[in-house]
Amino acid sequence: MKDTAADPSKLFIGPAGWSYEDWVGPVYPSSGRIDRLTYIARFFDCIELNSSFYRM
């Protein structure tokens, strides 16, 4: 059986959210409509999902 415990030496880097309007241009392309979560997930290991507390 494979050990499924997380590797404590692995470091995950990512932003605390993805739906910030002021990121259009500096982070997201300013032309066309994109799925922001899918776009930013290409560049980071993890993304904080804090919408359950702030935007539901």
C-alpha positions as CSV (number, residue, x, y, z in Angstrom):
1,M,0.0,0.0,0.0
2,K,1.4,3.4,-1.0
3,D,1.9,6.0,1.8
4,T,-0.4,8.9,1.1
5,A,1.0,11.2,3.8
6,A,2.0,14.7,2.6
7,D,5.8,15.3,2.2
8,P,6.6,17.9,4.9
9,S,9.6,19.1,2.9
10,K,7.5,20.2,0.0
11,L,6.7,23.9,-0.1
12,F,3.6,25.2,-1.9
13,I,3.6,28.7,-3.2
14,G,0.4,30.6,-4.4
15,P,-1.8,33.7,-4.0
16,A,-4.5,34.2,-1.4
17,G,-7.3,34.4,-4.0
18,W,-7.6,35.1,-7.7
19,S,-10.7,37.3,-8.3
20,Y,-9.1,40.8,-7.8
21,E,-10.2,43.3,-10.5
22,D,-6.9,45.3,-10.1
23,W,-5.0,42.2,-11.3
24,V,-6.4,42.6,-14.8
25,G,-3.4,43.9,-16.8
26,P,-0.6,43.2,-14.4
27,V,-1.5,39.5,-13.9
28,Y,-4.3,38.6,-16.2
29,P,-4.5,39.5,-19.9
30,S,-6.5,42.7,-20.4
31,S,-8.0,41.6,-23.7
32,G,-10.7,38.9,-23.9
33,R,-12.5,36.9,-21.3
34,I,-10.7,34.2,-19.4
35,D,-11.4,31.9,-16.6
36,R,-9.1,33.5,-14.0
37,L,-8.8,30.5,-11.7
38,T,-7.8,28.3,-14.6
39,Y,-5.3,30.9,-15.9
40,I,-3.5,31.5,-12.6
41,A,-3.4,27.8,-11.7
42,R,-1.0,27.3,-14.5
43,F,1.7,29.3,-12.6
44,F,1.2,28.2,-8.9
45,D,1.2,25.0,-6.9
46,C,-1.8,26.1,-4.8
47,I,-4.4,28.9,-4.5
48,E,-6.2,29.9,-1.3
49,L,-9.9,29.5,-1.6
50,N,-11.3,32.0,0.9
51,S,-14.6,32.7,-0.9
52,S,-16.7,30.7,1.7
53,F,-16.1,33.5,4.2
54,Y,-15.9,36.6,2.0
55,R,-18.0,36.2,-1.1
56,M,-20.8,33.7,-0.8
